[in-house]
Amino acid sequence: MAPSAANPTPLSGIGVSPGLVAGPVARMAPGIAEPEIATLDPNRDTEKECDRIAAAAQTVKKGLELSAAEAKGDGRTLLETTAQMAADPTLTSSAQAMVRERRLVPERAVWEAAGTLASMLESLGGYMAERTRDVQDVRDRIVAVLTDAPMPGIPRLPEPFVLVAEDLAPADTALLDPEKVVAFVTSEGGPTSHTAILARALGMPAIVGTGAAVTDQLSDGDIVLVDGTKGSIVLDPSEDQLRRARELASRVRVFNGDGATKDGHEVQLLANVGDGAAARSAAEANAMGVGLFRTEFCFLDQPEEPSVDEQVEAYKAVLAAFPGKKVVVRTLDAGADKPLPFLTDATEANPALGVRAYRTTRRDPEVLDHQLEALARAEAETNAKVWVMAPMISTAEEAKAFTDKARSYGLQTAGMMIEVPSAAIMADKMFEHADFASIGTNDLTQYVMAADRLLSSLADLSTAWQPAVLRLIKQACDGAAPHGRPVGVCGEAAADPALATVLVGLGVASLSMTARALPDVDAVLKSVDLAECRRLADIATASATAEEARQAVRTELPILEELGL
C-alpha cells in the first residue's frame, strides 16, 4: 500500500539535471529475455541462418540511422554511434561462427557473441567499458528482429510520464521526447555518464544511481515528484507539493546575453557546442559566445581523417553563428572516451592515461597541423573571434609548443585545457605561454580523485564539489592572475547554478554550458555580488567533503529554493 499524502515517502539518488516535476510512473519494459540454449533442426540451412543474422543487424542499423536523422546534437551522435555498433562485423561474424560451428540458433548465437564482446570492452575500462551498454542494446534489438519480439525501448503513452528504468541505453536517451517524458529515474548511472549529459542538454529533470531498492518501490501509475536538483523522489506527494511543481514549471526564464554578478562584475556565459546546429541554437539562447567547440564530433565514426576542406566547412558552420563573438575551439580530443581508428590505439591498457588528445601529436603531428590550417581558413572566412586551445596539456613545454604552433598558422589567441592536475599546479609557468585556459572539470575531477568518471559505483567521487578539485581550480586562477590571463570552466560544473557562484569566487572569468542552463546560472549570479561569491568559495574550499561543501553553499543561497533549483 502506498503511503498517505500526509506522510510522503522520500527516496533519493544522484540529481544530474535540475528541475522539479511531477507525473505518473511508467517503467521501462524489461529487456529481451535471454534465449534458451538451443541448436538448429537438422533440416535448417546453416548459411541461411547466418544470412538472417546479417540481415537483422542491417535492419537494426537502418532503424537507428533513421532515428538519428530526426535527432539533434548529442542525441544524433549517440544514435549514429550505436548504429555503427550494430554494423560491427565483430559481433555478426562471431555469431555466425557459432551457428556454423555449434549449430546454435541465431538468437542464442547473437546473445553469446554479444556477451563475449561486452566482456572484452569492459576489461579495457574507461569509455570502452561504457560501450558495453551499446552492445547490450544492439544485442536486444537484433534478437527482437530474429524472434519477432517487440523492439525494446521507451514506453509510448498518450500522457506525459516519469520514466523509471534500471538504466537507459544511449540510443534510448537520444530518443527521449521532453513533451512525453517529463523526467527520468534510473537505478544505475553516474553524474558524468552520457545519459546524464544528454538529460541536461534536453533540460529534463533526471536522477540516476538510486539503486534497485529505490526503483523497485516505483510502480506503473504511481504519482511521483522528481527533484533533479536535490536528487529526491517523493512517492504520493501532497497537493501543496504538486502545486509548487506546477508553479515552477509555468515559469519561463530567459538569458539576455548580459552575464554578470549583482554588482556588475562581468561573467561571460558561453555555450558548449559540437556542430553548426547546436551553435545556432546557442546563439538563439543569447549565449555570449562559445566556450567549448568540441571539434572531435567532426571526426567521430570516420574511418580516416577528414580533409582540410571538409574541416573548414564544418568549422565555418559553427563560427558563422557567432559573428564578432568569441568561439573557443578545442583541438581534437581523441582517445579514452572518444577513440578514433586513424589516430588512437584502443588496445591501450589504460586509455584515460595514455596517448590521447594533444599527446597524439607525438606520433601523428600532421593531424593537428591540418586542423590548425582549417581553423585559420575558417576564421578568415567568417567574422568570429577564434580562440584555440589544446586538451590534456600537462607541462609548460607542451603549452609553449602548442601555442607557438597555433600562432604560426595565424591563430592569434592560443591557450590550453586544464584537465591534468599538473597543469593547475604549474599554472604560473603555463601562463608564460598560454593566452587563456579553460578547465575541464569532468577530467580534472577524474584525475584528482583517481576515480573513473564513467563508473557509477564511484559516482560520489565524480563531482567538482570535491574540495580538492576546487582548491586546484583556485590554484590555476591564482597562477593566471599575475599574467592577466582569463580562466574559464567548460565542464559540467559550469551548468550548476550554485557551483557557478563558487567558481566565480575562485577567479573564473567565464562559464560554458549547455544552452538550456544559461537562464538558471544567470539568475543566480545576478542575485549575488562578487564579494559574496568569494565568501562562498572560501566556504566550499574549507569544507571537508563534497556534500558538506554543496550543502553549506546552497544554505547561503535562498534564491535556489525560490527558483526551484
C-alpha positions as CSV (number, residue, x, y, z in Angstrom):
1,M,0.0,0.0,0.0
2,A,1.3,3.4,-0.9
3,P,1.9,5.8,2.0
4,S,-0.6,8.6,2.6
5,A,-0.2,12.1,1.2
6,A,0.3,13.3,4.8
7,N,3.4,11.1,5.1
8,P,5.0,11.1,1.7
9,T,8.0,8.7,1.3
10,P,11.3,10.4,0.4
11,L,13.6,8.4,-1.9
12,S,16.9,9.6,-3.3
13,G,19.7,9.2,-5.8
14,I,22.1,11.5,-7.7
15,G,20.5,14.5,-9.2
16,V,22.1,15.1,-12.5
17,S,19.7,17.5,-14.3
18,P,17.8,20.2,-12.3
19,G,14.1,20.8,-12.2
20,L,11.0,19.9,-10.1
21,V,8.2,18.0,-11.9
22,A,5.5,15.5,-11.0
23,G,3.9,12.8,-13.1
24,P,2.8,9.1,-13.2
25,V,5.5,6.5,-13.3
26,A,6.0,4.4,-16.5
27,R,8.5,1.7,-16.1
28,M,10.8,0.7,-18.9
29,A,9.8,-2.6,-20.3
30,P,12.2,-5.4,-19.3
31,G,14.9,-6.1,-21.8
32,I,14.7,-9.0,-24.2
33,A,14.7,-12.3,-22.3
34,E,17.9,-14.4,-22.7
35,P,17.2,-17.0,-25.4
36,E,17.4,-20.7,-24.5
37,I,20.5,-22.7,-25.5
38,A,19.1,-24.5,-28.5
39,T,20.5,-25.9,-31.7
40,L,19.2,-25.9,-35.2
41,D,17.0,-28.6,-36.6
42,P,19.0,-30.8,-38.9
43,N,16.8,-29.7,-41.9
44,R,17.6,-26.0,-41.4
45,D,20.2,-24.5,-43.7
46,T,23.2,-23.1,-41.7
47,E,24.1,-20.4,-44.2
48,K,20.5,-19.1,-44.5
49,E,20.5,-18.8,-40.7
50,C,23.8,-16.9,-40.9
51,D,22.3,-14.6,-43.5
52,R,19.3,-13.9,-41.1
53,I,21.8,-12.6,-38.5
54,A,23.4,-10.3,-41.0
55,A,20.0,-9.1,-42.3
56,A,18.7,-8.5,-38.7
57,A,21.8,-6.4,-37.9
58,Q,21.3,-4.3,-41.0
59,T,17.6,-3.8,-40.1
60,V,18.7,-2.5,-36.6
61,K,21.4,-0.3,-38.1
62,K,19.0,1.3,-40.6
63,G,16.4,1.8,-37.9
64,L,18.9,3.6,-35.7
65,E,20.1,5.7,-38.6
66,L,16.6,6.8,-39.4
67,S,16.1,7.8,-35.8
68,A,19.5,9.6,-35.9
69,A,18.3,11.7,-38.9
70,E,15.4,13.0,-36.8
71,A,17.5,13.7,-33.6
72,K,19.7,16.7,-32.9
73,G,23.1,17.5,-31.5
74,D,24.4,15.0,-28.9
75,G,21.4,12.7,-29.5
76,R,22.2,12.3,-33.1
77,T,25.8,11.5,-32.4
78,L,24.8,8.8,-29.8
79,L,22.4,7.2,-32.3
80,E,24.9,7.2,-35.1
81,T,27.5,5.6,-32.8
82,T,25.0,2.9,-31.8
83,A,24.1,2.3,-35.4
84,Q,27.8,1.7,-36.1
85,M,27.9,-0.8,-33.3
86,A,25.0,-2.7,-35.0
87,A,27.0,-2.9,-38.2
88,D,30.2,-4.0,-36.4
89,P,31.4,-7.2,-38.2
90,T,33.0,-8.4,-35.0
91,L,29.5,-9.1,-33.5
92,T,27.8,-10.5,-36.6
93,S,30.8,-12.7,-37.7
94,S,31.2,-14.1,-34.2
95,A,27.6,-15.0,-34.0
96,Q,27.7,-16.6,-37.5
97,A,30.7,-18.7,-36.5
98,M,28.7,-20.0,-33.5
99,V,25.9,-21.0,-35.9
100,R,28.3,-22.8,-38.3
101,E,30.5,-24.5,-35.6
102,R,28.0,-25.2,-32.9
103,R,24.7,-25.0,-34.9
104,L,23.3,-22.6,-32.3
105,V,20.0,-21.0,-33.2
106,P,20.7,-17.4,-34.4
107,E,19.2,-15.6,-31.4
108,R,21.3,-17.6,-29.0
109,A,24.4,-17.1,-31.1
110,V,23.9,-13.3,-31.1
111,W,23.4,-13.4,-27.4
112,E,26.6,-15.3,-26.7
113,A,28.7,-13.3,-29.2
114,A,27.5,-10.0,-27.6
115,G,28.4,-11.3,-24.2
116,T,31.9,-12.1,-25.3
117,L,32.3,-8.6,-27.0
118,A,30.9,-6.8,-23.9
119,S,33.3,-8.7,-21.6
120,M,36.2,-7.7,-23.8
121,L,35.2,-4.0,-23.8
122,E,34.6,-4.0,-20.0
123,S,38.1,-5.3,-19.4
124,L,39.5,-2.3,-21.3
125,G,37.9,0.1,-18.8
126,G,37.0,3.8,-19.3
127,Y,35.0,4.7,-22.4
128,M,35.3,1.3,-23.9
129,A,33.7,-0.2,-20.8
130,E,30.7,2.2,-21.2
131,R,30.2,0.8,-24.7
132,T,29.0,-2.4,-23.2
133,R,25.7,-0.8,-22.8
134,D,25.6,-0.1,-26.5
135,V,26.5,-3.8,-27.2
136,Q,23.6,-5.0,-25.0
137,D,21.2,-2.6,-26.6
138,V,22.2,-3.7,-30.1
139,R,22.0,-7.4,-29.0
140,D,18.5,-6.9,-27.7
141,R,17.4,-5.2,-30.9
142,I,18.9,-7.9,-33.2
143,V,17.3,-10.7,-31.1
144,A,14.0,-8.9,-31.2
145,V,14.2,-8.9,-35.0
146,L,15.2,-12.5,-35.2
147,T,12.4,-13.6,-32.9
148,D,9.7,-11.2,-34.0
149,A,9.5,-9.8,-30.4
150,P,8.6,-6.2,-29.6
151,M,11.5,-3.8,-30.1
152,P,12.9,-2.7,-26.7
153,G,12.6,0.9,-25.9
154,I,10.8,3.7,-24.2
155,P,7.1,3.2,-23.5
156,R,4.7,5.0,-25.8
157,L,1.8,6.5,-23.7
158,P,-0.7,9.2,-24.5
159,E,0.0,11.3,-21.4
160,P,3.3,12.7,-20.1
161,F,5.1,10.4,-17.6
162,V,8.2,9.9,-15.4
163,L,10.3,7.2,-16.9
164,V,11.8,4.7,-14.4
165,A,14.4,2.2,-15.6
166,E,17.5,0.2,-14.5
167,D,19.5,2.3,-17.0
168,L,19.0,3.9,-20.3
169,A,21.0,2.9,-23.4
170,P,22.4,5.9,-25.2
171,A,20.1,5.2,-28.1
172,D,17.1,5.3,-25.8
173,T,18.2,8.6,-24.1
174,A,18.7,10.2,-27.5
175,L,15.1,9.5,-28.4
176,L,13.6,11.0,-25.2
177,D,10.8,13.3,-26.1
178,P,10.5,16.1,-23.4
179,E,6.9,16.5,-24.3
180,K,6.2,13.0,-23.2
181,V,9.0,12.1,-20.7
182,V,8.9,14.9,-18.1
183,A,11.7,13.3,-16.0
184,F,13.6,10.0,-15.6
185,V,14.9,8.0,-12.7
186,T,17.4,5.2,-13.1
187,S,18.9,2.8,-10.6
188,E,22.3,2.8,-12.3
189,G,24.5,5.6,-13.8
190,G,26.6,8.5,-12.6
191,P,26.7,12.3,-12.9
192,T,29.1,12.3,-15.9
193,S,27.5,9.5,-17.9
194,H,26.3,10.2,-21.5
195,T,22.8,9.7,-20.2
196,A,23.2,12.5,-17.6
197,I,24.9,14.8,-20.0
198,L,22.1,14.4,-22.6
199,A,19.4,14.9,-19.9
200,R,21.0,18.3,-19.1
201,A,21.1,19.2,-22.8
202,L,17.3,18.4,-23.0
203,G,16.6,20.4,-19.9
204,M,14.9,17.3,-18.4
205,P,15.0,16.6,-14.7
206,A,16.9,13.4,-14.0
207,I,18.1,11.3,-11.1
208,V,20.5,8.4,-11.5
209,G,22.2,5.9,-9.3
210,T,19.3,5.3,-6.9
211,G,19.9,1.6,-6.6
212,A,17.3,-1.0,-7.3
213,A,16.0,-0.7,-3.7
214,V,14.5,2.7,-4.7
215,T,13.3,2.0,-8.3
216,D,11.7,-1.3,-7.1
217,Q,9.3,0.8,-5.0
218,L,8.0,2.7,-8.0
219,S,5.2,1.0,-9.9
220,D,3.4,2.0,-13.1
221,G,0.8,4.7,-12.5
222,D,2.3,5.8,-9.1
223,I,2.4,9.6,-8.9
224,V,5.9,10.9,-8.0
225,L,7.6,14.2,-7.5
226,V,11.1,14.3,-9.0
227,D,13.6,16.9,-7.8
228,G,16.5,16.7,-10.2
229,T,18.5,19.3,-8.3
230,K,18.4,17.6,-4.9
231,G,18.2,14.1,-6.2
232,S,15.0,13.3,-4.3
233,I,11.8,11.4,-5.3
234,V,8.6,11.7,-3.3
235,L,6.1,9.0,-3.8
236,D,2.5,10.1,-3.5
237,P,3.3,13.8,-3.0
238,S,0.9,16.2,-1.3
239,E,-1.3,18.7,-3.2
240,D,0.9,21.6,-1.9
241,Q,3.9,19.9,-3.4
242,L,2.2,19.3,-6.7
243,R,1.0,22.9,-6.8
244,R,4.6,24.1,-6.2
245,A,5.9,21.9,-9.0
246,R,3.2,23.2,-11.4
247,E,4.0,26.8,-10.5
248,L,7.7,26.3,-11.1
249,A,7.0,24.5,-14.4
250,S,5.0,27.5,-15.6
251,R,7.8,30.0,-15.1
252,V,9.9,30.8,-18.1
253,R,13.4,32.3,-17.6
254,V,15.4,33.8,-20.4
255,F,19.0,34.9,-20.7
256,N,19.5,38.3,-22.3
257,G,23.2,37.9,-23.1
258,D,24.5,40.0,-20.2
259,G,26.1,37.7,-17.8
260,A,27.3,39.4,-14.6
261,T,27.0,39.4,-10.8
262,K,24.6,41.8,-9.0
263,D,27.4,44.5,-8.7
264,G,28.2,44.4,-12.4
265,H,31.2,42.1,-12.4
266,E,31.1,40.5,-15.9
267,V,31.0,36.7,-16.1
268,Q,30.9,35.5,-19.7
269,L,28.2,32.9,-20.0
270,L,29.0,30.8,-23.0
271,A,27.8,27.6,-24.7
272,N,29.2,24.1,-25.3
273,V,28.6,23.0,-28.9
274,G,29.6,20.3,-31.3
275,D,28.2,21.3,-34.7
276,G,26.5,24.1,-36.6
277,A,23.0,23.2,-35.5
278,A,24.0,23.3,-31.8
279,A,25.8,26.7,-32.4
280,R,22.7,28.2,-34.0
281,S,20.6,27.0,-31.0
282,A,23.1,28.5,-28.6
283,A,23.0,31.8,-30.5
284,E,19.2,31.8,-30.3
285,A,19.5,31.3,-26.5
286,N,21.7,34.5,-26.4
287,A,24.9,32.8,-25.4
288,M,27.7,35.4,-25.2
289,G,29.8,33.1,-27.4
290,V,31.1,29.6,-27.5
291,G,33.3,28.3,-24.6
292,L,33.8,24.9,-26.0
293,F,33.5,23.8,-29.6
294,R,34.1,20.0,-29.5
295,T,35.8,19.5,-32.9
296,E,36.0,15.7,-32.5
297,F,32.3,15.5,-33.4
298,C,33.5,16.2,-37.0
299,F,35.8,13.2,-36.8
300,L,33.8,10.5,-34.9
301,D,33.0,7.3,-36.8
302,Q,35.2,8.5,-39.7
303,P,37.5,5.7,-41.0
304,E,40.1,8.2,-41.9
305,E,41.0,11.8,-41.2
306,P,38.6,14.3,-42.9
307,S,40.3,16.6,-45.4
308,V,41.2,20.1,-44.6
309,D,38.5,21.4,-46.9
310,E,35.9,19.2,-45.1
311,Q,37.1,20.5,-41.8
312,V,36.9,24.1,-43.0
313,E,33.2,23.7,-43.9
314,A,32.4,22.0,-40.5
315,Y,34.1,24.8,-38.6
316,K,32.5,27.6,-40.6
317,A,29.1,26.2,-39.7
318,V,29.8,26.9,-36.0
319,L,31.8,30.2,-36.4
320,A,29.1,31.7,-38.6
321,A,26.6,31.6,-35.8
322,F,28.6,34.0,-33.7
323,P,29.8,36.9,-35.8
324,G,32.1,39.2,-33.8
325,K,32.0,37.0,-30.8
326,K,34.4,34.6,-29.1
327,V,34.4,31.0,-30.2
328,V,36.8,28.8,-28.1
329,V,37.8,25.8,-30.2
330,R,39.2,22.7,-28.6
331,T,41.5,20.8,-30.9
332,L,40.9,17.1,-31.4
333,D,40.3,15.4,-28.0
334,A,40.8,11.9,-29.3
335,G,41.3,8.8,-27.2
336,A,39.9,7.5,-23.9
337,D,36.1,8.0,-24.3
338,K,36.5,9.2,-27.9
339,P,38.6,6.6,-29.8
340,L,39.4,7.3,-33.5
341,P,40.6,4.4,-35.6
342,F,43.0,6.5,-37.6
343,L,44.6,8.1,-34.6
344,T,44.3,6.3,-31.3
345,D,45.1,2.8,-30.0
346,A,42.0,1.2,-28.5
347,T,44.1,-1.6,-27.0
348,E,46.0,0.6,-24.5
349,A,45.7,-0.8,-21.0
350,N,44.5,2.5,-19.6
351,P,43.5,4.9,-22.4
352,A,42.5,7.6,-20.0
353,L,46.2,7.9,-19.0
354,G,47.5,7.1,-22.5
355,V,48.2,8.7,-25.8
356,R,45.1,10.9,-26.1
357,A,44.3,14.5,-27.0
358,Y,47.4,16.6,-27.5
359,R,49.6,13.6,-26.8
360,T,48.7,12.1,-30.2
361,T,51.0,14.7,-31.8
362,R,53.9,12.7,-30.5
363,R,53.3,10.2,-33.3
364,D,50.8,11.9,-35.7
365,P,51.7,15.6,-35.7
366,E,50.2,16.2,-39.1
367,V,46.6,15.7,-37.8
368,L,47.0,18.8,-35.6
369,D,48.7,20.7,-38.4
370,H,45.7,20.1,-40.7
371,Q,43.3,21.1,-38.0
372,L,45.0,24.4,-37.3
373,E,45.2,25.1,-41.0
374,A,41.5,24.5,-41.4
375,L,40.7,26.7,-38.3
376,A,42.7,29.6,-39.7
377,R,41.0,29.4,-43.0
378,A,37.5,29.1,-41.4
379,E,38.3,32.2,-39.2
380,A,39.4,34.2,-42.2
381,E,36.1,33.4,-44.0
382,T,33.9,34.4,-41.0
383,N,33.7,37.2,-38.5
384,A,34.0,35.1,-35.4
385,K,36.9,35.5,-33.0
386,V,38.6,32.2,-32.7
387,W,40.4,31.2,-29.5
388,V,42.1,27.8,-30.0
389,M,43.1,25.5,-27.1
390,A,44.6,22.0,-26.8
391,P,43.3,19.4,-24.4
392,M,45.4,17.4,-22.0
393,I,48.3,19.9,-21.7
394,S,50.5,18.6,-18.9
395,T,53.7,20.6,-18.9
396,A,54.9,24.1,-19.7
397,E,56.9,22.7,-22.6
398,E,53.6,21.4,-24.1
399,A,51.9,24.7,-23.6
400,K,54.7,26.5,-25.4
401,A,54.9,24.0,-28.2
402,F,51.1,24.2,-28.9
403,T,50.7,27.9,-28.6
404,D,53.7,28.6,-30.8
405,K,52.3,26.2,-33.5
406,A,48.9,27.7,-33.4
407,R,50.3,31.2,-33.8
408,S,52.4,30.0,-36.7
409,Y,49.1,29.4,-38.6
410,G,47.9,32.9,-37.8
411,L,45.6,31.9,-34.9
412,Q,46.4,34.8,-32.5
413,T,44.7,33.7,-29.3
414,A,46.1,30.3,-28.2
415,G,45.6,28.6,-24.9
416,M,45.1,25.2,-23.2
417,M,42.7,23.0,-21.3
418,I,43.4,22.4,-17.6
419,E,42.3,18.8,-17.0
420,V,45.6,17.3,-15.6
421,P,46.4,18.3,-12.0
422,S,50.0,19.2,-13.1
423,A,48.6,22.0,-15.3
424,A,46.7,23.6,-12.4
425,I,49.7,23.2,-10.0
426,M,52.1,24.7,-12.5
427,A,49.7,27.3,-13.9
428,D,52.1,30.2,-13.1
429,K,54.6,28.7,-15.6
430,M,51.9,27.6,-18.1
431,F,50.6,31.1,-18.5
432,E,54.0,32.4,-19.6
433,H,52.9,30.8,-22.9
434,A,49.1,30.3,-22.9
435,D,46.9,33.3,-23.6
436,F,44.0,31.7,-21.7
437,A,42.8,28.4,-20.2
438,S,39.6,26.5,-19.8
439,I,39.1,24.0,-17.0
440,G,37.5,20.7,-18.0
441,T,36.1,19.8,-14.6
442,N,35.0,16.2,-15.6
443,D,38.5,15.1,-16.4
444,L,40.2,17.2,-13.7
445,T,37.9,15.6,-11.1
446,Q,38.6,12.1,-12.5
447,Y,42.3,12.6,-12.2
448,V,42.3,14.4,-8.9
449,M,40.1,11.8,-7.3
450,A,41.6,8.8,-9.1
451,A,38.0,7.7,-9.9
452,D,36.8,6.7,-13.4
453,R,34.2,9.2,-14.2
454,L,32.2,6.6,-16.2
455,L,32.0,4.2,-13.2
456,S,28.6,4.5,-11.5
457,S,29.9,2.8,-8.3
458,L,32.3,5.8,-7.8
459,A,29.7,8.5,-8.7
460,D,30.0,10.1,-5.3
461,L,33.7,10.9,-6.1
462,S,32.9,12.2,-9.6
463,T,31.7,15.7,-8.6
464,A,33.5,19.0,-8.9
465,W,32.2,19.9,-5.5
466,Q,35.1,17.9,-4.1
467,P,37.1,20.5,-2.1
468,A,40.4,19.1,-3.6
469,V,39.1,19.9,-7.1
470,L,38.0,23.4,-6.0
471,R,41.4,24.1,-4.4
472,L,43.1,23.2,-7.7
473,I,40.8,25.5,-9.6
474,K,41.8,28.3,-7.3
475,Q,45.4,27.5,-7.8
476,A,45.0,27.7,-11.5
477,C,43.3,31.0,-11.3
478,D,45.9,32.4,-8.9
479,G,48.6,31.3,-11.4
480,A,46.9,33.1,-14.2
481,A,46.2,36.4,-12.3
482,P,49.8,37.9,-12.4
483,H,49.9,37.4,-16.2
484,G,46.4,38.9,-16.7
485,R,45.2,35.7,-18.3
486,P,41.5,34.6,-18.2
487,V,40.5,31.2,-16.9
488,G,37.1,29.6,-17.8
489,V,35.3,26.5,-16.9
490,C,33.7,24.3,-19.7
491,G,33.0,21.1,-17.7
492,E,29.6,20.1,-16.5
493,A,30.2,22.0,-13.2
494,A,29.6,25.3,-15.1
495,A,25.9,24.4,-15.5
496,D,25.3,24.0,-11.7
497,P,23.9,27.5,-10.6
498,A,25.2,27.1,-7.0
499,L,28.6,25.9,-8.1
500,A,28.8,28.7,-10.6
501,T,28.9,31.3,-7.8
502,V,31.8,29.4,-6.2
503,L,33.7,29.2,-9.4
504,V,33.4,33.0,-10.0
505,G,34.6,33.5,-6.4
506,L,37.6,31.3,-7.2
507,G,38.5,33.7,-10.0
508,V,36.9,32.0,-13.0
509,A,36.0,34.6,-15.7
510,S,33.7,32.6,-18.0
511,L,31.4,29.6,-17.7
512,S,30.4,27.4,-20.7
513,M,27.5,25.1,-20.5
514,T,24.6,23.5,-22.4
515,A,22.4,26.4,-23.7
516,R,19.4,25.3,-21.6
517,A,21.3,26.1,-18.4
518,L,22.1,29.7,-19.3
519,P,19.0,31.3,-17.7
520,D,19.3,29.5,-14.4
521,V,23.0,30.2,-14.0
522,D,22.4,33.9,-14.9
523,A,19.6,34.3,-12.5
524,V,21.6,33.0,-9.5
525,L,24.7,35.0,-10.4
526,K,22.7,38.2,-10.6
527,S,21.5,37.6,-7.1
528,V,25.0,37.8,-5.5
529,D,27.8,40.3,-5.7
530,L,31.5,39.4,-6.3
531,A,32.3,39.6,-2.6
532,E,29.6,37.1,-1.8
533,C,30.9,34.8,-4.5
534,R,34.4,34.9,-2.9
535,R,32.9,34.2,0.5
536,L,31.0,31.2,-0.8
537,A,34.2,30.0,-2.5
538,D,36.0,30.2,0.9
539,I,33.2,28.1,2.5
540,A,33.4,25.5,-0.2
541,T,37.2,25.1,-0.2
542,A,37.3,25.0,3.6
543,S,34.8,22.1,3.7
544,A,35.9,18.5,4.4
545,T,33.7,16.8,1.9
546,A,31.9,17.4,-1.4
547,E,28.5,17.1,0.2
548,E,29.4,19.4,3.1
549,A,30.6,22.0,0.5
550,R,27.5,21.7,-1.6
551,Q,25.1,21.9,1.3
552,A,26.9,24.8,3.0
553,V,26.8,26.9,-0.2
554,R,23.2,26.1,-1.0
555,T,22.2,27.1,2.5
556,E,23.7,30.5,1.8
557,L,21.7,30.9,-1.5
558,P,18.0,31.0,-0.6
559,I,17.2,32.0,-4.2
560,L,17.8,28.4,-5.2
561,E,14.7,27.4,-3.4
562,E,12.7,30.3,-4.8
563,L,13.7,29.3,-8.4
564,G,13.2,25.6,-7.8
565,L,16.9,24.9,-8.3
